[in-house]
Amino acid sequence: MKPDFTGRHVLLTGAASGIGRATALEMARRGARLTLVDIDAHGLGDAARAARGIGARVEEHVVDLADGPAVEGLARRVLDENGPVDVLVNNAGVAIAAPFVRTGASDWAWILGVNLLGPLRLTRALLPSMLERRSGQVVIVASLAGLIGAPGMVAYTTTKFALVGFAESLRLEVEDAGIGVTVVCPGYVRTNLARATRYDNEGFQRFLEGAPPWYGMAKERVASEIVESVLSRRPLVVLGPEKVGWWLKRVAPEAAFAVARWAARQAGLWGDVPHERHRQGGFAESPMERGARPSKGEHAPPAPIRDPRTAGVS
């Protein structure tokens, strides 16, 4: 018989779709009491109804994780109304596909707010109650891009590397207090993250939209690994065939560098980077900020897709 989560309070962000929804449903099957969080009210409601259909007790909160006061208010409400959190799963995330010199200040503020500051604030708000009880688990869903650099996605990889470092350092601080910390680093997963991505790169967008249905991992597999990692308190979970790049990086860094550059080009993620929009001492204004189509001679052609802040994040 599998160990279960009966009676354990799990708070999970990015629960409206993808890995978050799949993890919520797996936790529900194992008896967890759920607090689900997302910016996508419609998707969150669907996920909550599905979890209740399994028999779970579910609370749902529509919150923008980039909004610091809203995150702190969420933590206070959850603790006051639903009691201490036993397992915190920081899963919500967004992405930017653009070279560094074409990633504007507002783009950085957006991705740092959701991917990094959101998890930091929520963990900081909920951790004291775990320390007081000397019990709890913090799970951070990062990415293989938190272990391997990805040209053409500098902002995204920056946030994911930061999450990996945060998880490792936090684990060293709190392990003796009975708190477990796990960071999960999957490769490509078939989710709706593309809907929560700002594109300045038409080639990579076409690559993702045209990927065959067998490409990448199923979100249910990642959810299962997350649940098992909580039960076993594994500190690091690396998933997907792309992890060979991480292994190669550790034994042959220069070879890994060459492979990463080649793979990024094949995926349409990266090519020649134009420099004319870079302004020394500050951020360039990007087409994502302007909402304008770059000129034909530039290598990141499209106007952005609809604002991802109105889409589900996971």
N, C-alpha and C positions, 0 to 999 in steps of 0.2 A: 504494500500500500504506500502511495506517495505521501511524504510529509505535506501538511497543508497549512493554511494561513488562518484557520478558524479563530475568530476573535481579534485578529490583528488589523490595525488601522493603517491603510496604505493611502498615501497622497501621491497622485500621479499627474504630471503636467504633460501637455500635448496629447491629451486623451481623446481628441475628437476623431483621429484617423491614424492610419499607419501603425508604427510600432507601439505608440501609446495606447491606441484602442485595443490592439491585440493583447498587449500586456494586461490591460484592465480586465479583459474578458478571461484571460488565463488565471489571474488573481481571483476573480469572482468564482470561477469553477473550484477553486481551492479554499473557498470560504472566507475570503478577506472582506473587510468592511472598507468601502472605497470613498475617497474624496477625489473627484476628477476635475481637472482644471484645463481650460483652453480659451483661446480668443474667439473661436468659431462656435457660436451659440447653437447653431443648427446641428453641426456634427457632434458637438458635445452632448446634446440632448439625445441623439440617436444612440451614441455609445452608452449613455447612462441607462436608457431603456433596455438595451441589449443585456447589460450587466444585471439589471433588475430581473429580467426574464430568466436569468440563470439562477436567481435566488439571492443575489447580493443586496446588502443595504448600501445605498449610494447617495452621496451628496454631490452636487455639481456647482461649479463656480466659473463664470465667464470673466476672465481676467487677462489683461495685456501684461505679460511678464516684463516688458520694457518700462512699465510704469512703476517706479519704486514705491511710492506711497500705496498704490493698489496692492502690490505684493505683500507689503508689511501688514496692510489691513486684512488681507486674506489669511495670513498666518494667525493673526489675533482672533479672527472669527472662528477659524477651524479649531484652535485650541480651546476657546471659550465654549463653543457649541458642540464640538464632537470629541473633545478630549485629545490626549497626546497622540502624536503620530509615531507608529512603530517602524514604518518603512516609507522613506521619501524617495520617489523616483523622479529625478530631474531629466525629463525626456524632450520637452519642447525645443524646437530649433528651426532656424531659417537659414537661407544660404544666399550668397552673392557669387555669380560667375562673371568675374571681370578681373583684368590685370590690376595690379596695385596702383599704377599711376592713373587709372581711370575709375578708381573707387573714391567717391566723394565723401565729404565730411558727414552728410546726412546718412549715407549708406553705412559708414562705420558706426555712427550712433545707433542706428537701427539694429545691426547685427550684434554689436556688443551688448546692447540692452537686453535683447531676447536670449542670446546664446550664452552669455557669460554673467552679466550683472543679475539677470533674473534668478539663475540657480544659486549664485552667491548670496543674494538677499534672502531667498526662501530658506536655504540651508541655515544661514545665520539666525534667522528668526525661530526656526524649529529645533535647532540643535540643543539649546539650553535645557529644554524639557527632556530630551534624550539623556543628556549628561546627568541630570538630576535623578533620573530613574536607572542610570547605568545600563541602558538597553536601547537598541535602535539600529537601524541600517540606512545608510545614504547610498543611493545608486545614481550614477551620472552616466547618461547615454551620450557619449562623445562620438567618435568616428575613427576609422582607420586614418583619416586625414588629421587626426591628432597625434599620429605616430610617424606619418610620412608627409613631407611637404607636397603640395599640389600647385604647380604653376597655373595661373589663371583663376585661382580661388584663394588668394592670399588672405583676404578677410575671414573667410570661412575657416581655413586651416589655423589661422591665428587664434580664433576663439576655441577651436577644438584642442589645440596644443595646450592652451591655458586651462581648459577643463581637466585634462589629464594631469597636469602639474598640480592643480588644486586638489584633485582626488588623492594623489599620492601623498602630498604634504599633510592633508587633513587626516588621512589614515594614520600617519605617524603620530599625530597629536592626540587622537581620540581612541586608539585601539585599547589602551590600558584601562580606559573608562568603560569598556564593554560595547563600544560603538563600532560597527563594521562599515567600511567604505569600499564600494565597488565602482569601477569605471568600465564601461562596455564600449568597445571600439569595433563596430561592424564595417565591412566594406559596403559595396552598393546593395541597397535593399529596395525592393519594389514597394514604394510608398508614394504618398502625395507630396513629398518634399519639393518636387519640381514646381508645385503650385505656390509654394512659399519661397520661391527663389526669384531674386532680381537678376535678370540677364542683361549683360552687355556683350554677349557672345552668341551669335546665331548658330555657329557650328555646334557648340556643346548642347544648346537647346534642341537642335535637330537630332543629335546623337541620343539624347535621353528619350525624346518623343518617339524615335524610331527603333528603340531597343526592343529586341524580341522578347516575348513573354517569359522565356526560360532564363533570361539574363538577370543575374542578381539573386539575392536571398529572399525567401518569403518572410514577410513580417512576423508570421506565426512562429517561425524557427527562432528569430531573434527574441521574441517574447518569451518563449520557453527557456532560452538561455538566461535571460534576465531573471526569471523566477528561480531557476536552479542556482544561479549565482548568489541570490539572496539567501537561499537555504544553506549553501555551502560556504558563504562569506568569502568567495573568491575575490581577490583584490583587482584583478585585471582579466577581462574577457576580450579576446581578439577573434573576430569571426570573418569568414569569407575567404575565397581563394586569393584575393588581393593581398592577404597577409604575408605571402611569400616575399613581397617587397619590403615589409618590415624586417623579416628575417635577413634578407639580403643586405639591408641597410646596416645591420649590426655587424655583419662579417665582412662585407665588401662595400663600403660607403660610396666609393666613386662609381662602381657598377650600378648600384641602386639609383644614384643620381642620373646616370645616363638612361636607365630604364624608365624612370619617372618622367623625364623629358619626352622620351619617345611615346610613352603611353598617353601623355597629355595631348600630344599632337594628334595621335590617332583618334582620340575622343573629340577632337575639335575644341579642346579646352584652352589651348594655348598656341600662339604662333609668334610672329614678330609683334613686339609691343610698341605702339606709337608713343612718342615722348612729347609731342608738341603741346599737349594740354597740361603738362606738369608745370606748376609754378613753384619756384624755390621758396621754401619757408612756409608752405601751406598745402592744402589739398587742391587738386584740380577740380573744376566743375565737371561732373561726369554727365553723359547722356541720360543716365538713370535719374539724375537730379533735374536736368533740363526737360526731360520727356521728349527730346528731339532725336531724329534719326541722324547718325553720324554720316559724314561724307563717304562717297563710294570708295575712296582710297584707304579708309581706315579699316582695321581688322576686327572691329567689334560692332557690327552694323546695326542691330535692330533697336527700335524703340522698345521700352520695357513692356513686359506683360502687365496685366492688371495688378494693382497694388497688393502685394502678398499679405499686408496687414488685415485685409478683409477675407483672407483665405485661411483654411485650417493649417496649423503648424504641427509637425510631429517629427 
